[in-house]
Amino acid sequence: MGGYAKVAQWMAKEEEFSIIRRFGALSMQKLLYMQAELIHLQSELDQLSKRDVNNRERQFHSKDWYSLSQGETKEDLEQWQKFLEISEKLEVYNAKDTAVLKHTAMGKFDRPREYDLEFLRSWFRRPGMGSFPLLGLDRDAWDVKTENDIIAIKPRETPDIFSRWFAESFIPRYHRVFGQRYRKELPDNVGSGIYHYRESSLASAFRILVTVMASLLPICSVVALFLVESDGLRLGLLAIFSACFSLALALMTRARPVEVFASPEDQRFKR
């Protein structure tokens, strides 16, 4: 199996790599063309309306729908037919699945994680993996120059700074030293040399690590303040531990800045 089938199977199996182009510029260009067409049609309708008002036989077209829609000659029906043409275009423009809403919906998709996008590019290039499965112009669909137009259908949740480092830096190093000895490769139908670590397992390990560190920080601060007798040194240590606590919150959680600043204040108040 190769080509598009291989790429599709890889993206379906590992959903975080379901990364495609949004074609935002082309989508917007389509909307601009539709808008321009409607503006021109509206201008033509206005001209016909002004023409008919000054015609003795068609002067009531703006006030009587029946005379507007039931004219006998081509000129009598021209304004109504123009309106029907506009109505069809508006139906397309305003429909529930119209290009406007589709463009908006595509814009709501998140960008892929940089790590996942780089791995996908690597997968395409490496002989033992994708091995250049696409040969047409679309082989460059994931190139750096189109990076701002790329979306992920099912991106991984954006983690905090520390958990991103844990998953994207620590785990690859751990795998090179220890992990590859104990883990089995994924089936070679999507490439060789690919190993899978469950993100739920990584998240559980990370939560345990964060919980342990979160419980140690307050204890360390209390012990340090208890052992130090100098008031000046105590104030210095209090400032240091408050800064460490805020830094830990910023790196290990996705707390808002106001929550990060409030937490050390709460800790000092409780003492």
C-alpha positions in Angstrom: 0.0 0.0 0.0 1.3 3.4 -0.9 0.4 6.9 -2.1 -2.8 8.6 -0.8 -4.0 5.3 0.7 -0.9 5.2 3.0 -1.2 8.8 4.0 -4.9 8.4 4.7 -4.4 5.3 6.8 -1.7 7.0 8.8 -3.9 10.1 9.5 -6.9 8.0 10.4 -4.9 5.8 12.8 -3.1 8.7 14.5 -5.7 11.4 14.5 -3.4 14.2 15.7 -1.7 14.0 12.3 -5.0 14.6 10.4 -3.5 17.9 9.2 -4.8 19.6 6.0 -4.8 22.9 4.2 -7.6 25.4 4.9 -7.3 27.3 1.6 -8.3 30.4 3.4 -7.3 32.8 0.6 -9.1 30.8 -2.1 -12.2 30.5 0.1 -12.2 34.3 0.7 -11.7 34.9 -3.0 -14.8 32.8 -3.8 -16.8 34.9 -1.3 -15.5 38.1 -2.9 -16.5 36.9 -6.3 -20.0 36.0 -5.0 -20.3 39.4 -3.4 -19.2 41.2 -6.5 -21.7 39.3 -8.6 -24.5 40.3 -6.3 -23.5 43.9 -6.3 -23.5 44.1 -10.1 -26.9 42.4 -10.2 -28.3 44.8 -7.6 -27.0 47.7 -9.7 -28.7 46.3 -12.8 -31.9 45.9 -10.9 -31.8 49.5 -9.7 -31.3 50.7 -13.3 -34.3 48.6 -14.5 -36.4 50.0 -11.6 -35.6 53.6 -12.5 -36.2 52.9 -16.2 -39.7 51.4 -15.5 -40.7 54.2 -13.2 -40.4 56.6 -16.1 -42.4 54.4 -18.5 -46.1 54.9 -18.7 -46.9 51.2 -19.1 -44.5 50.0 -16.3 -44.7 52.9 -13.8 -46.6 50.8 -11.3 -44.2 47.9 -11.2 -42.7 49.2 -8.0 -46.1 49.3 -6.3 -47.9 46.3 -7.8 -46.3 42.8 -7.7 -48.9 41.4 -10.2 -48.1 43.9 -12.9 -44.4 43.4 -12.2 -44.5 39.6 -12.6 -47.2 39.2 -15.2 -45.9 41.5 -18.0 -46.7 40.7 -21.6 -43.5 41.8 -23.3 -39.8 41.1 -22.7 -39.3 44.6 -21.3 -42.3 44.2 -19.0 -40.8 41.1 -17.4 -37.1 42.2 -17.4 -37.1 43.7 -13.9 -38.9 40.7 -12.4 -36.6 38.2 -14.1 -33.6 40.1 -12.8 -35.0 39.9 -9.3 -35.5 36.1 -9.7 -31.9 35.8 -10.8 -30.7 37.7 -7.8 -32.9 35.6 -5.6 -31.2 32.4 -6.8 -27.8 33.9 -6.1 -28.9 35.0 -2.6 -30.2 31.5 -1.9 -26.7 30.2 -2.5 -25.0 33.0 -0.6 -27.3 32.8 2.5 -27.9 29.0 2.6 -27.1 27.1 5.8 -24.2 25.3 4.0 -23.1 28.4 2.1 -19.5 29.3 1.5 -19.8 32.1 4.1 -20.6 29.7 6.9 -18.2 27.0 5.6 -15.4 29.6 5.5 -16.3 30.6 9.1 -16.4 27.0 10.2 -13.0 26.2 8.7 -11.5 29.2 10.4 -12.5 27.8 13.8 -10.3 24.8 13.5 -7.1 25.0 15.6 -3.6 24.9 14.2 -1.7 21.7 14.8 0.9 21.4 17.5 4.3 22.4 16.1 5.7 19.0 17.3 3.0 17.1 15.4 3.4 19.1 12.2 7.2 18.6 12.3 6.8 14.9 12.8 4.3 14.7 9.9 6.8 16.4 7.7 9.5 14.0 8.9 7.2 11.0 8.2 6.8 12.1 4.6 10.5 12.4 4.1 12.0 9.4 5.9 12.5 6.3 3.7 11.3 3.9 6.4 8.1 5.8 7.0 6.2 7.7 4.3 9.0 7.6 1.9 7.7 10.5 -0.2 4.2 8.9 -0.9 2.9 11.9 -2.9 4.6 13.0 -6.1 2.3 15.7 -7.4 2.2 19.4 -6.5 0.3 18.6 -3.3 3.4 17.0 -1.9 4.3 20.5 -0.6 0.9 21.0 1.0 2.5 20.9 4.5 5.5 23.1 3.6 6.7 25.8 5.9 5.5 28.5 3.4 1.9 27.3 3.8 2.1 26.9 7.6 -0.4 29.7 8.3 -3.0 28.0 6.2 -2.8 24.6 7.9 -5.4 23.2 10.3 -5.7 20.1 12.4 -9.0 18.2 12.2 -8.5 16.7 15.7 -5.6 18.5 17.3 -4.1 17.4 20.6 -5.1 19.6 23.5 -2.6 22.4 24.0 -0.8 21.7 27.3 1.0 23.9 29.7 4.7 24.6 29.2 6.0 21.9 31.5 3.8 19.1 30.2 4.7 20.1 26.7 8.4 19.7 27.6 7.6 16.4 29.3 5.8 15.0 26.2 7.9 16.5 23.4 11.4 16.6 24.9 11.7 14.3 27.9 9.8 11.3 26.4 11.8 11.2 23.1 15.0 11.3 25.0 13.7 8.6 27.4 12.7 6.5 24.4 16.1 6.7 22.8 17.8 5.6 26.0 15.3 3.1 27.5 11.9 3.0 25.9 12.7 1.5 22.5 14.0 -1.6 24.3 10.7 -2.4 25.9 8.1 -1.1 23.4 6.9 -2.6 20.2 6.8 -0.8 16.9 3.5 0.1 15.2 2.6 -2.1 12.3 4.9 -1.4 9.3 2.0 -0.6 7.0 2.4 3.0 8.0 6.1 3.0 8.3 8.9 1.4 10.3 10.5 2.7 13.5 7.3 4.3 14.9 6.5 3.8 18.5 3.3 5.0 20.3 3.0 6.3 23.8 -0.5 6.8 25.0 -1.1 10.4 25.9 -3.5 9.3 28.7 -0.6 7.4 30.3 1.7 10.3 29.9 -0.9 12.6 31.4 -1.3 10.3 34.4 2.4 10.2 35.0 2.6 13.9 34.7 -0.3 14.5 37.1 1.5 12.3 39.7 4.7 14.3 39.3 2.9 17.6 39.6 0.9 16.5 42.6 4.1 15.4 44.4 5.9 18.7 43.6 2.8 20.7 44.6 2.8 19.0 48.0 6.5 19.4 48.5 6.7 23.2 47.8 4.6 24.3 50.8 6.3 21.8 53.1 9.7 23.0 52.0 8.8 26.6 52.6 7.4 25.9 56.1 10.5 23.9 57.1 12.9 26.6 55.8 11.0 29.3 57.6 11.0 27.2 60.8 14.8 26.6 60.7 15.8 30.2 59.9 15.8 32.6 62.8 16.7 35.9 61.0 13.7 37.9 60.1 15.4 39.4 57.1 16.4 36.0 55.8 12.8 34.8 56.4 11.4 37.6 54.3 13.9 36.8 51.6 13.0 33.1 51.6 9.3 34.0 51.6 9.8 36.0 48.5 11.8 33.2 46.9 9.2 30.5 47.7 6.4 32.8 46.5 8.3 33.3 43.2 8.9 29.5 42.9 5.2 28.8 43.6 4.1 31.3 41.0 6.6 29.9 38.5 5.4 26.3 39.1 1.8 27.4 38.5 2.8 29.2 35.3 4.8 26.2 34.0 2.7 23.3 35.2 -0.8 24.6 34.9 -2.8 26.7 32.5 -3.8 29.1 35.2 -4.6 32.7 34.2 -2.1 35.4 35.2 -4.6 36.7 37.8 -4.8 33.3 39.4 -1.0 32.9 39.4 -0.6 36.2 41.2 -3.4 35.6 43.6 -2.1 32.2 44.8 1.0 33.4 46.6 -1.0 36.2 48.2 -3.5 33.6 49.5 -0.6 31.5 50.9 0.9 34.4 52.7 -2.5 35.4 54.1 -3.2 31.9 55.5 0.1 31.9 57.4 
